Amino acid sequence: MQAALEAKAPLDWQSFHGAYIRGDKPLPLAEIFAKAGLHLAQAEDGTPSVESDPAASASAALLWKGLVAD
């Protein structure tokens, strides 16, 4: 998983991996999704979903496009 992350987004994934994958810290999903121009939403029935954030910065939108591009 770490190698895949490093290939798509060359950041310091070692500390992330240690804290969240091997460790027991809960993932900071709202913060992570915001960096990629996304946000957590909830349907009327309480079902969670991830949606594009229309107020996202241009750099956040580019990050998301880069992550999902072939």
N, CA, C, O and CB atoms as a CASP TS submission, in Angstrom:
PFRMAT TS
TARGET T0000
AUTHOR 0000-0000-0000
METHOD Language model
MODEL 1
PARENT N/A
ATOM      1  N   MET     1       0.820  -1.174   0.000  1.00  0.00           N
ATOM      2  CA  MET     1       0.000   0.000   0.000  1.00  0.00           C
ATOM      3  C   MET     1       0.882   1.262   0.000  1.00  0.00           C
ATOM      4  O   MET     1       0.611   2.213  -0.733  1.00  0.00           O
ATOM      5  CB  MET     1      -0.943  -0.015   1.206  1.00  0.00           C
ATOM      6  N   GLN     2       1.915   1.259   0.811  1.00  0.00           N
ATOM      7  CA  GLN     2       2.799   2.418   0.891  1.00  0.00           C
ATOM      8  C   GLN     2       3.452   2.701  -0.457  1.00  0.00           C
ATOM      9  O   GLN     2       3.553   3.860  -0.860  1.00  0.00           O
ATOM     10  CB  GLN     2       3.871   2.199   1.960  1.00  0.00           C
ATOM     11  N   ALA     3       3.889   1.678  -1.149  1.00  0.00           N
ATOM     12  CA  ALA     3       4.519   1.860  -2.461  1.00  0.00           C
ATOM     13  C   ALA     3       3.538   2.450  -3.467  1.00  0.00           C
ATOM     14  O   ALA     3       3.921   3.293  -4.278  1.00  0.00           O
ATOM     15  CB  ALA     3       5.063   0.525  -2.984  1.00  0.00           C
ATOM     16  N   ALA     4       2.292   2.024  -3.425  1.00  0.00           N
ATOM     17  CA  ALA     4       1.280   2.559  -4.328  1.00  0.00           C
ATOM     18  C   ALA     4       1.026   4.035  -4.040  1.00  0.00           C
ATOM     19  O   ALA     4       0.892   4.839  -4.962  1.00  0.00           O
ATOM     20  CB  ALA     4      -0.025   1.760  -4.207  1.00  0.00           C
ATOM     21  N   LEU     5       0.959   4.387  -2.764  1.00  0.00           N
ATOM     22  CA  LEU     5       0.770   5.788  -2.395  1.00  0.00           C
ATOM     23  C   LEU     5       1.945   6.635  -2.863  1.00  0.00           C
ATOM     24  O   LEU     5       1.753   7.717  -3.419  1.00  0.00           O
ATOM     25  CB  LEU     5       0.592   5.926  -0.879  1.00  0.00           C
ATOM     26  N   GLU     6       3.157   6.146  -2.641  1.00  0.00           N
ATOM     27  CA  GLU     6       4.352   6.887  -3.036  1.00  0.00           C
ATOM     28  C   GLU     6       4.433   7.065  -4.554  1.00  0.00           C
ATOM     29  O   GLU     6       4.937   8.079  -5.036  1.00  0.00           O
ATOM     30  CB  GLU     6       5.601   6.172  -2.528  1.00  0.00           C
ATOM     31  N   ALA     7       3.935   6.079  -5.305  1.00  0.00           N
ATOM     32  CA  ALA     7       3.968   6.169  -6.760  1.00  0.00           C
ATOM     33  C   ALA     7       3.010   7.247  -7.276  1.00  0.00           C
ATOM     34  O   ALA     7       3.321   7.939  -8.245  1.00  0.00           O
ATOM     35  CB  ALA     7       3.619   4.815  -7.378  1.00  0.00           C
ATOM     36  N   LYS     8       1.857   7.388  -6.638  1.00  0.00           N
ATOM     37  CA  LYS     8       0.849   8.360  -7.077  1.00  0.00           C
ATOM     38  C   LYS     8       1.041   9.736  -6.460  1.00  0.00           C
ATOM     39  O   LYS     8       0.788  10.747  -7.116  1.00  0.00           O
ATOM     40  CB  LYS     8      -0.529   7.855  -6.744  1.00  0.00           C
ATOM     41  N   ALA     9       1.482   9.791  -5.215  1.00  0.00           N
ATOM     42  CA  ALA     9       1.640  11.065  -4.511  1.00  0.00           C
ATOM     43  C   ALA     9       2.925  11.000  -3.686  1.00  0.00           C
ATOM     44  O   ALA     9       2.913  10.509  -2.557  1.00  0.00           O
ATOM     45  CB  ALA     9       0.396  11.374  -3.596  1.00  0.00           C
ATOM     46  N   PRO    10       4.024  11.487  -4.239  1.00  0.00           N
ATOM     47  CA  PRO    10       5.320  11.370  -3.567  1.00  0.00           C
ATOM     48  C   PRO    10       5.422  12.264  -2.329  1.00  0.00           C
ATOM     49  O   PRO    10       5.935  13.381  -2.392  1.00  0.00           O
ATOM     50  CB  PRO    10       6.435  11.716  -4.537  1.00  0.00           C
ATOM     51  N   LEU    11       4.932  11.758  -1.224  1.00  0.00           N
ATOM     52  CA  LEU    11       4.966  12.453   0.062  1.00  0.00           C
ATOM     53  C   LEU    11       5.608  11.539   1.092  1.00  0.00           C
ATOM     54  O   LEU    11       6.054  10.441   0.757  1.00  0.00           O
ATOM     55  CB  LEU    11       3.535  12.882   0.513  1.00  0.00           C
ATOM     56  N   ASP    12       5.658  11.982   2.341  1.00  0.00           N
ATOM     57  CA  ASP    12       6.193  11.155   3.425  1.00  0.00           C
ATOM     58  C   ASP    12       5.115  10.198   3.910  1.00  0.00           C
ATOM     59  O   ASP    12       4.405  10.492   4.872  1.00  0.00           O
ATOM     60  CB  ASP    12       6.708  12.035   4.597  1.00  0.00           C
ATOM     61  N   TRP    13       4.992   9.062   3.252  1.00  0.00           N
ATOM     62  CA  TRP    13       3.962   8.089   3.604  1.00  0.00           C
ATOM     63  C   TRP    13       4.409   7.159   4.719  1.00  0.00           C
ATOM     64  O   TRP    13       3.583   6.438   5.279  1.00  0.00           O
ATOM     65  CB  TRP    13       3.576   7.278   2.390  1.00  0.00           C
ATOM     66  N   GLN    14       5.690   7.155   5.057  1.00  0.00           N
ATOM     67  CA  GLN    14       6.175   6.254   6.101  1.00  0.00           C
ATOM     68  C   GLN    14       5.531   6.572   7.445  1.00  0.00           C
ATOM     69  O   GLN    14       5.086   5.659   8.141  1.00  0.00           O
ATOM     70  CB  GLN    14       7.699   6.341   6.216  1.00  0.00           C
ATOM     71  N   SER    15       5.472   7.842   7.824  1.00  0.00           N
ATOM     72  CA  SER    15       4.863   8.190   9.107  1.00  0.00           C
ATOM     73  C   SER    15       3.355   7.940   9.078  1.00  0.00           C
ATOM     74  O   SER    15       2.781   7.504  10.076  1.00  0.00           O
ATOM     75  CB  SER    15       5.152   9.661   9.456  1.00  0.00           C
ATOM     76  N   PHE    16       2.711   8.213   7.942  1.00  0.00           N
ATOM     77  CA  PHE    16       1.282   7.923   7.796  1.00  0.00           C
ATOM     78  C   PHE    16       1.036   6.431   7.971  1.00  0.00           C
ATOM     79  O   PHE    16       0.138   6.020   8.705  1.00  0.00           O
ATOM     80  CB  PHE    16       0.758   8.399   6.418  1.00  0.00           C
ATOM     81  N   HIS    17       1.834   5.636   7.296  1.00  0.00           N
ATOM     82  CA  HIS    17       1.686   4.181   7.372  1.00  0.00           C
ATOM     83  C   HIS    17       1.863   3.693   8.812  1.00  0.00           C
ATOM     84  O   HIS    17       1.091   2.864   9.294  1.00  0.00           O
ATOM     85  CB  HIS    17       2.706   3.486   6.445  1.00  0.00           C
ATOM     86  N   GLY    18       2.878   4.212   9.487  1.00  0.00           N
ATOM     87  CA  GLY    18       3.126   3.795  10.864  1.00  0.00           C
ATOM     88  C   GLY    18       1.999   4.153  11.811  1.00  0.00           C
ATOM     89  O   GLY    18       1.664   3.372  12.702  1.00  0.00           O
ATOM     90  N   ALA    19       1.411   5.323  11.629  1.00  0.00           N
ATOM     91  CA  ALA    19       0.356   5.780  12.536  1.00  0.00           C
ATOM     92  C   ALA    19      -1.010   5.177  12.231  1.00  0.00           C
ATOM     93  O   ALA    19      -1.735   4.786  13.145  1.00  0.00           O
ATOM     94  CB  ALA    19       0.259   7.275  12.483  1.00  0.00           C
ATOM     95  N   TYR    20      -1.362   5.102  10.949  1.00  0.00           N
ATOM     96  CA  TYR    20      -2.732   4.755  10.583  1.00  0.00           C
ATOM     97  C   TYR    20      -2.906   3.340  10.027  1.00  0.00           C
ATOM     98  O   TYR    20      -3.966   2.740  10.209  1.00  0.00           O
ATOM     99  CB  TYR    20      -3.226   5.729   9.583  1.00  0.00           C
ATOM    100  N   ILE    21      -1.909   2.808   9.367  1.00  0.00           N
ATOM    101  CA  ILE    21      -2.041   1.473   8.792  1.00  0.00           C
ATOM    102  C   ILE    21      -1.563   0.422   9.794  1.00  0.00           C
ATOM    103  O   ILE    21      -2.284  -0.527  10.102  1.00  0.00           O
ATOM    104  CB  ILE    21      -1.242   1.367   7.472  1.00  0.00           C
ATOM    105  N   ARG    22      -0.353   0.601  10.293  1.00  0.00           N
ATOM    106  CA  ARG    22       0.180  -0.330  11.287  1.00  0.00           C
ATOM    107  C   ARG    22      -0.256   0.040  12.694  1.00  0.00           C
ATOM    108  O   ARG    22      -0.337  -0.823  13.569  1.00  0.00           O
ATOM    109  CB  ARG    22       1.695  -0.369  11.213  1.00  0.00           C
ATOM    110  N   GLY    23      -0.537   1.315  12.918  1.00  0.00           N
ATOM    111  CA  GLY    23      -0.907   1.800  14.243  1.00  0.00           C
ATOM    112  C   GLY    23      -2.403   1.726  14.479  1.00  0.00           C
ATOM    113  O   GLY    23      -3.133   1.061  13.744  1.00  0.00           O
ATOM    114  N   ASP    24      -2.845   2.417  15.513  1.00  0.00           N
ATOM    115  CA  ASP    24      -4.261   2.349  15.875  1.00  0.00           C
ATOM    116  C   ASP    24      -4.949   3.713  15.885  1.00  0.00           C
ATOM    117  O   ASP    24      -6.022   3.868  16.467  1.00  0.00           O
ATOM    118  CB  ASP    24      -4.404   1.710  17.228  1.00  0.00           C
ATOM    119  N   LYS    25      -4.328   4.696  15.240  1.00  0.00           N
ATOM    120  CA  LYS    25      -4.958   6.008  15.154  1.00  0.00           C
ATOM    121  C   LYS    25      -6.092   5.968  14.132  1.00  0.00           C
ATOM    122  O   LYS    25      -5.951   5.342  13.082  1.00  0.00           O
ATOM    123  CB  LYS    25      -3.920   7.094  14.776  1.00  0.00           C
ATOM    124  N   PRO    26      -7.212   6.626  14.422  1.00  0.00           N
ATOM    125  CA  PRO    26      -8.282   6.691  13.419  1.00  0.00           C
ATOM    126  C   PRO    26      -7.859   7.616  12.279  1.00  0.00           C
ATOM    127  O   PRO    26      -7.227   8.648  12.505  1.00  0.00           O
ATOM    128  CB  PRO    26      -9.617   7.186  14.059  1.00  0.00           C
ATOM    129  N   LEU    27      -8.207   7.242  11.082  1.00  0.00           N
ATOM    130  CA  LEU    27      -7.869   8.056   9.919  1.00  0.00           C
ATOM    131  C   LEU    27      -8.551   9.427  10.000  1.00  0.00           C
ATOM    132  O   LEU    27      -9.738   9.502  10.316  1.00  0.00           O
ATOM    133  CB  LEU    27      -8.276   7.331   8.621  1.00  0.00           C
ATOM    134  N   PRO    28      -7.825  10.500   9.721  1.00  0.00           N
ATOM    135  CA  PRO    28      -8.426  11.837   9.694  1.00  0.00           C
ATOM    136  C   PRO    28      -9.097  12.082   8.331  1.00  0.00           C
ATOM    137  O   PRO    28      -8.621  12.876   7.519  1.00  0.00           O
ATOM    138  CB  PRO    28      -7.347  12.932   9.979  1.00  0.00           C
ATOM    139  N   LEU    29     -10.201  11.384   8.110  1.00  0.00           N
ATOM    140  CA  LEU    29     -10.823  11.371   6.779  1.00  0.00           C
ATOM    141  C   LEU    29     -11.228  12.740   6.280  1.00  0.00           C
ATOM    142  O   LEU    29     -10.978  13.058   5.117  1.00  0.00           O
ATOM    143  CB  LEU    29     -12.023  10.488   6.791  1.00  0.00           C
ATOM    144  N   ALA    30     -11.843  13.563   7.110  1.00  0.00           N
ATOM    145  CA  ALA    30     -12.284  14.879   6.651  1.00  0.00           C
ATOM    146  C   ALA    30     -11.095  15.698   6.160  1.00  0.00           C
ATOM    147  O   ALA    30     -11.186  16.361   5.127  1.00  0.00           O
ATOM    148  CB  ALA    30     -13.020  15.627   7.779  1.00  0.00           C
ATOM    149  N   GLU    31      -9.993  15.661   6.881  1.00  0.00           N
ATOM    150  CA  GLU    31      -8.793  16.409   6.507  1.00  0.00           C
ATOM    151  C   GLU    31      -8.183  15.862   5.212  1.00  0.00           C
ATOM    152  O   GLU    31      -7.783  16.627   4.335  1.00  0.00           O
ATOM    153  CB  GLU    31      -7.757  16.358   7.644  1.00  0.00           C
ATOM    154  N   ILE    32      -8.117  14.563   5.105  1.00  0.00           N
ATOM    155  CA  ILE    32      -7.534  13.932   3.919  1.00  0.00           C
ATOM    156  C   ILE    32      -8.385  14.212   2.677  1.00  0.00           C
ATOM    157  O   ILE    32      -7.854  14.580   1.629  1.00  0.00           O
ATOM    158  CB  ILE    32      -7.394  12.413   4.134  1.00  0.00           C
ATOM    159  N   PHE    33      -9.692  14.040   2.795  1.00  0.00           N
ATOM    160  CA  PHE    33     -10.567  14.287   1.651  1.00  0.00           C
ATOM    161  C   PHE    33     -10.509  15.744   1.222  1.00  0.00           C
ATOM    162  O   PHE    33     -10.530  16.030   0.025  1.00  0.00           O
ATOM    163  CB  PHE    33     -12.005  13.896   1.984  1.00  0.00           C
ATOM    164  N   ALA    34     -10.437  16.676   2.172  1.00  0.00           N
ATOM    165  CA  ALA    34     -10.376  18.104   1.840  1.00  0.00           C
ATOM    166  C   ALA    34      -9.143  18.419   1.006  1.00  0.00           C
ATOM    167  O   ALA    34      -9.198  19.272   0.120  1.00  0.00           O
ATOM    168  CB  ALA    34     -10.375  18.954   3.117  1.00  0.00           C
ATOM    169  N   LYS    35      -8.036  17.746   1.276  1.00  0.00           N
ATOM    170  CA  LYS    35      -6.813  17.986   0.509  1.00  0.00           C
ATOM    171  C   LYS    35      -6.965  17.561  -0.944  1.00  0.00           C
ATOM    172  O   LYS    35      -6.215  18.017  -1.808  1.00  0.00           O
ATOM    173  CB  LYS    35      -5.643  17.248   1.141  1.00  0.00           C
ATOM    174  N   ALA    36      -7.933  16.689  -1.218  1.00  0.00           N
ATOM    175  CA  ALA    36      -8.171  16.220  -2.580  1.00  0.00           C
ATOM    176  C   ALA    36      -9.454  16.800  -3.166  1.00  0.00           C
ATOM    177  O   ALA    36      -9.958  16.302  -4.172  1.00  0.00           O
ATOM    178  CB  ALA    36      -8.234  14.702  -2.607  1.00  0.00           C
ATOM    179  N   GLY    37      -9.982  17.850  -2.542  1.00  0.00           N
ATOM    180  CA  GLY    37     -11.174  18.490  -3.083  1.00  0.00           C
ATOM    181  C   GLY    37     -12.454  17.718  -2.877  1.00  0.00           C
ATOM    182  O   GLY    37     -13.409  17.867  -3.640  1.00  0.00           O
ATOM    183  N   LEU    38     -12.477  16.892  -1.850  1.00  0.00           N
ATOM    184  CA  LEU    38     -13.655  16.075  -1.549  1.00  0.00           C
ATOM    185  C   LEU    38     -14.143  16.391  -0.140  1.00  0.00           C
ATOM    186  O   LEU    38     -13.429  17.014   0.645  1.00  0.00           O
ATOM    187  CB  LEU    38     -13.333  14.558  -1.690  1.00  0.00           C
ATOM    188  N   HIS    39     -15.360  15.960   0.178  1.00  0.00           N
ATOM    189  CA  HIS    39     -15.832  16.099   1.555  1.00  0.00           C
ATOM    190  C   HIS    39     -16.755  14.937   1.905  1.00  0.00           C
ATOM    191  O   HIS    39     -17.356  14.309   1.033  1.00  0.00           O
ATOM    192  CB  HIS    39     -16.562  17.451   1.754  1.00  0.00           C
ATOM    193  N   LEU    40     -16.848  14.675   3.192  1.00  0.00           N
ATOM    194  CA  LEU    40     -17.745  13.636   3.683  1.00  0.00           C
ATOM    195  C   LEU    40     -19.156  14.195   3.718  1.00  0.00           C
ATOM    196  O   LEU    40     -19.377  15.311   4.188  1.00  0.00           O
ATOM    197  CB  LEU    40     -17.311  13.130   5.089  1.00  0.00           C
ATOM    198  N   ALA    41     -20.089  13.437   3.233  1.00  0.00           N
ATOM    199  CA  ALA    41     -21.491  13.843   3.236  1.00  0.00           C
ATOM    200  C   ALA    41     -22.308  12.720   3.857  1.00  0.00           C
ATOM    201  O   ALA    41     -21.811  11.614   4.072  1.00  0.00           O
ATOM    202  CB  ALA    41     -21.995  14.175   1.789  1.00  0.00           C
ATOM    203  N   GLN    42     -23.550  13.019   4.138  1.00  0.00           N
ATOM    204  CA  GLN    42     -24.419  12.007   4.725  1.00  0.00           C
ATOM    205  C   GLN    42     -25.806  12.135   4.114  1.00  0.00           C
ATOM    206  O   GLN    42     -26.384  13.221   4.071  1.00  0.00           O
ATOM    207  CB  GLN    42     -24.479  12.147   6.273  1.00  0.00           C
ATOM    208  N   ALA    43     -26.327  11.011   3.643  1.00  0.00           N
ATOM    209  CA  ALA    43     -27.667  10.985   3.072  1.00  0.00           C
ATOM    210  C   ALA    43     -28.698  11.094   4.192  1.00  0.00           C
ATOM    211  O   ALA    43     -28.365  10.959   5.369  1.00  0.00           O
ATOM    212  CB  ALA    43     -27.891   9.693   2.243  1.00  0.00           C
ATOM    213  N   GLU    44     -29.930  11.336   3.822  1.00  0.00           N
ATOM    214  CA  GLU    44     -31.003  11.447   4.818  1.00  0.00           C
ATOM    215  C   GLU    44     -31.127  10.199   5.675  1.00  0.00           C
ATOM    216  O   GLU    44     -31.510  10.282   6.841  1.00  0.00           O
ATOM    217  CB  GLU    44     -32.326  11.722   4.133  1.00  0.00           C
ATOM    218  N   ASP    45     -30.806   9.044   5.107  1.00  0.00           N
ATOM    219  CA  ASP    45     -30.896   7.797   5.870  1.00  0.00           C
ATOM    220  C   ASP    45     -29.652   7.530   6.712  1.00  0.00           C
ATOM    221  O   ASP    45     -29.557   6.495   7.371  1.00  0.00           O
ATOM    222  CB  ASP    45     -31.127   6.636   4.929  1.00  0.00           C
ATOM    223  N   GLY    46     -28.691   8.470   6.692  1.00  0.00           N
ATOM    224  CA  GLY    46     -27.485   8.328   7.493  1.00  0.00           C
ATOM    225  C   GLY    46     -26.327   7.658   6.796  1.00  0.00           C
ATOM    226  O   GLY    46     -25.245   7.532   7.371  1.00  0.00           O
ATOM    227  N   THR    47     -26.533   7.226   5.567  1.00  0.00           N
ATOM    228  CA  THR    47     -25.471   6.573   4.815  1.00  0.00           C
ATOM    229  C   THR    47     -24.378   7.582   4.469  1.00  0.00           C
ATOM    230  O   THR    47     -24.665   8.618   3.870  1.00  0.00           O
ATOM    231  CB  THR    47     -26.032   5.920   3.535  1.00  0.00           C
ATOM    232  N   PRO    48     -23.130   7.292   4.836  1.00  0.00           N
ATOM    233  CA  PRO    48     -22.050   8.221   4.496  1.00  0.00           C
ATOM    234  C   PRO    48     -21.648   8.103   3.029  1.00  0.00           C
ATOM    235  O   PRO    48     -21.788   7.046   2.413  1.00  0.00           O
ATOM    236  CB  PRO    48     -20.836   7.968   5.387  1.00  0.00           C
ATOM    237  N   SER    49     -21.151   9.199   2.488  1.00  0.00           N
ATOM    238  CA  SER    49     -20.652   9.193   1.126  1.00  0.00           C
ATOM    239  C   SER    49     -19.555  10.242   1.000  1.00  0.00           C
ATOM    240  O   SER    49     -19.413  11.125   1.847  1.00  0.00           O
ATOM    241  CB  SER    49     -21.794   9.457   0.111  1.00  0.00           C
ATOM    242  N   VAL    50     -18.795  10.126  -0.061  1.00  0.00           N
ATOM    243  CA  VAL    50     -17.749  11.087  -0.367  1.00  0.00           C
ATOM    244  C   VAL    50     -18.180  11.814  -1.631  1.00  0.00           C
ATOM    245  O   VAL    50     -18.530  11.192  -2.635  1.00  0.00           O
ATOM    246  CB  VAL    50     -16.344  10.394  -0.541  1.00  0.00           C
ATOM    247  N   GLU    51     -18.148  13.152  -1.565  1.00  0.00           N
ATOM    248  CA  GLU    51     -18.593  13.951  -2.694  1.00  0.00           C
ATOM    249  C   GLU    51     -17.532  14.979  -3.065  1.00  0.00           C
ATOM    250  O   GLU    51     -16.694  15.349  -2.242  1.00  0.00           O
ATOM    251  CB  GLU    51     -19.923  14.641  -2.376  1.00  0.00           C
ATOM    252  N   SER    52     -17.579  15.428  -4.290  1.00  0.00           N
ATOM    253  CA  SER    52     -16.709  16.500  -4.741  1.00  0.00           C
ATOM    254  C   SER    52     -17.118  17.784  -4.031  1.00  0.00           C
ATOM    255  O   SER    52     -18.307  18.064  -3.877  1.00  0.00           O
ATOM    256  CB  SER    52     -16.776  16.667  -6.288  1.00  0.00           C
ATOM    257  N   ASP    53     -16.134  18.559  -3.601  1.00  0.00           N
ATOM    258  CA  ASP    53     -16.397  19.819  -2.915  1.00  0.00           C
ATOM    259  C   ASP    53     -16.300  20.959  -3.927  1.00  0.00           C
ATOM    260  O   ASP    53     -15.207  21.262  -4.404  1.00  0.00           O
ATOM    261  CB  ASP    53     -15.399  20.036  -1.733  1.00  0.00           C
ATOM    262  N   PRO    54     -17.423  21.596  -4.263  1.00  0.00           N
ATOM    263  CA  PRO    54     -17.377  22.668  -5.261  1.00  0.00           C
ATOM    264  C   PRO    54     -16.550  23.866  -4.808  1.00  0.00           C
ATOM    265  O   PRO    54     -16.143  24.679  -5.638  1.00  0.00           O
ATOM    266  CB  PRO    54     -18.777  23.122  -5.589  1.00  0.00           C
ATOM    267  N   ALA    55     -16.295  23.989  -3.508  1.00  0.00           N
ATOM    268  CA  ALA    55     -15.503  25.104  -2.985  1.00  0.00           C
ATOM    269  C   ALA    55     -14.019  24.748  -2.851  1.00  0.00           C
ATOM    270  O   ALA    55     -13.242  25.523  -2.294  1.00  0.00           O
ATOM    271  CB  ALA    55     -16.051  25.539  -1.632  1.00  0.00           C
ATOM    272  N   ALA    56     -13.632  23.588  -3.356  1.00  0.00           N
ATOM    273  CA  ALA    56     -12.242  23.140  -3.228  1.00  0.00           C
ATOM    274  C   ALA    56     -11.306  24.033  -4.019  1.00  0.00           C
ATOM    275  O   ALA    56     -11.682  24.609  -5.041  1.00  0.00           O
ATOM    276  CB  ALA    56     -12.098  21.692  -3.696  1.00  0.00           C
ATOM    277  N   SER    57     -10.087  24.137  -3.530  1.00  0.00           N
ATOM    278  CA  SER    57      -9.078  24.919  -4.243  1.00  0.00           C
ATOM    279  C   SER    57      -8.694  24.206  -5.544  1.00  0.00           C
ATOM    280  O   SER    57      -8.932  23.010  -5.710  1.00  0.00           O
ATOM    281  CB  SER    57      -7.823  25.143  -3.350  1.00  0.00           C
ATOM    282  N   ALA    58      -8.103  24.961  -6.448  1.00  0.00           N
ATOM    283  CA  ALA    58      -7.667  24.381  -7.721  1.00  0.00           C
ATOM    284  C   ALA    58      -6.615  23.304  -7.494  1.00  0.00           C
ATOM    285  O   ALA    58      -6.611  22.288  -8.189  1.00  0.00           O
ATOM    286  CB  ALA    58      -7.112  25.472  -8.649  1.00  0.00           C
ATOM    287  N   SER    59      -5.719  23.514  -6.525  1.00  0.00           N
ATOM    288  CA  SER    59      -4.680  22.510  -6.265  1.00  0.00           C
ATOM    289  C   SER    59      -5.273  21.230  -5.698  1.00  0.00           C
ATOM    290  O   SER    59      -4.787  20.140  -5.998  1.00  0.00           O
ATOM    291  CB  SER    59      -3.632  23.065  -5.301  1.00  0.00           C
ATOM    292  N   ALA    60      -6.320  21.348  -4.881  1.00  0.00           N
ATOM    293  CA  ALA    60      -6.976  20.148  -4.345  1.00  0.00           C
ATOM    294  C   ALA    60      -7.662  19.374  -5.463  1.00  0.00           C
ATOM    295  O   ALA    60      -7.586  18.146  -5.507  1.00  0.00           O
ATOM    296  CB  ALA    60      -8.000  20.527  -3.252  1.00  0.00           C
ATOM    297  N   ALA    61      -8.329  20.082  -6.360  1.00  0.00           N
ATOM    298  CA  ALA    61      -8.986  19.418  -7.486  1.00  0.00           C
ATOM    299  C   ALA    61      -7.966  18.729  -8.388  1.00  0.00           C
ATOM    300  O   ALA    61      -8.222  17.632  -8.884  1.00  0.00           O
ATOM    301  CB  ALA    61      -9.809  20.429  -8.297  1.00  0.00           C
ATOM    302  N   LEU    62      -6.814  19.360  -8.605  1.00  0.00           N
ATOM    303  CA  LEU    62      -5.759  18.743  -9.414  1.00  0.00           C
ATOM    304  C   LEU    62      -5.197  17.493  -8.749  1.00  0.00           C
ATOM    305  O   LEU    62      -4.884  16.514  -9.426  1.00  0.00           O
ATOM    306  CB  LEU    62      -4.636  19.742  -9.666  1.00  0.00           C
ATOM    307  N   LEU    63      -5.070  17.526  -7.429  1.00  0.00           N
ATOM    308  CA  LEU    63      -4.590  16.344  -6.714  1.00  0.00           C
ATOM    309  C   LEU    63      -5.523  15.172  -6.936  1.00  0.00           C
ATOM    310  O   LEU    63      -5.075  14.064  -7.229  1.00  0.00           O
ATOM    311  CB  LEU    63      -4.454  16.633  -5.216  1.00  0.00           C
ATOM    312  N   TRP    64      -6.831  15.410  -6.798  1.00  0.00           N
ATOM    313  CA  TRP    64      -7.809  14.331  -7.000  1.00  0.00           C
ATOM    314  C   TRP    64      -7.728  13.786  -8.418  1.00  0.00           C
ATOM    315  O   TRP    64      -7.723  12.572  -8.622  1.00  0.00           O
ATOM    316  CB  TRP    64      -9.235  14.830  -6.709  1.00  0.00           C
ATOM    317  N   LYS    65      -7.666  14.675  -9.387  1.00  0.00           N
ATOM    318  CA  LYS    65      -7.573  14.232 -10.782  1.00  0.00           C
ATOM    319  C   LYS    65      -6.313  13.416 -11.013  1.00  0.00           C
ATOM    320  O   LYS    65      -6.336  12.433 -11.754  1.00  0.00           O
ATOM    321  CB  LYS    65      -7.598  15.434 -11.731  1.00  0.00           C
ATOM    322  N   GLY    66      -5.217  13.813 -10.388  1.00  0.00           N
ATOM    323  CA  GLY    66      -3.969  13.064 -10.512  1.00  0.00           C
ATOM    324  C   GLY    66      -4.041  11.693  -9.869  1.00  0.00           C
ATOM    325  O   GLY    66      -3.443  10.737 -10.363  1.00  0.00           O
ATOM    326  N   LEU    67      -4.775  11.593  -8.766  1.00  0.00           N
ATOM    327  CA  LEU    67      -4.886  10.308  -8.082  1.00  0.00           C
ATOM    328  C   LEU    67      -5.730   9.305  -8.826  1.00  0.00           C
ATOM    329  O   LEU    67      -5.478   8.102  -8.760  1.00  0.00           O
ATOM    330  CB  LEU    67      -5.449  10.506  -6.724  1.00  0.00           C
ATOM    331  N   VAL    68      -6.735   9.791  -9.537  1.00  0.00           N
ATOM    332  CA  VAL    68      -7.645   8.862 -10.222  1.00  0.00           C
ATOM    333  C   VAL    68      -7.325   8.686 -11.705  1.00  0.00           C
ATOM    334  O   VAL    68      -7.948   7.866 -12.379  1.00  0.00           O
ATOM    335  CB  VAL    68      -9.067   9.345 -10.076  1.00  0.00           C
ATOM    336  N   ALA    69      -6.361   9.448 -12.216  1.00  0.00           N
ATOM    337  CA  ALA    69      -5.988   9.309 -13.626  1.00  0.00           C
ATOM    338  C   ALA    69      -5.259   8.004 -13.854  1.00  0.00           C
ATOM    339  O   ALA    69      -4.609   7.478 -12.951  1.00  0.00           O
ATOM    340  CB  ALA    69      -5.116  10.483 -14.079  1.00  0.00           C
ATOM    341  N   ASP    70      -5.368   7.491 -15.044  1.00  0.00           N
ATOM    342  CA  ASP    70      -4.686   6.239 -15.405  1.00  0.00           C
ATOM    343  C   ASP    70      -3.200   6.405 -15.420  1.00  0.00           C
ATOM    344  O   ASP    70      -2.475   5.451 -15.702  1.00  0.00           O
ATOM    345  CB  ASP    70      -5.147   5.744 -16.753  1.00  0.00           C
TER
END
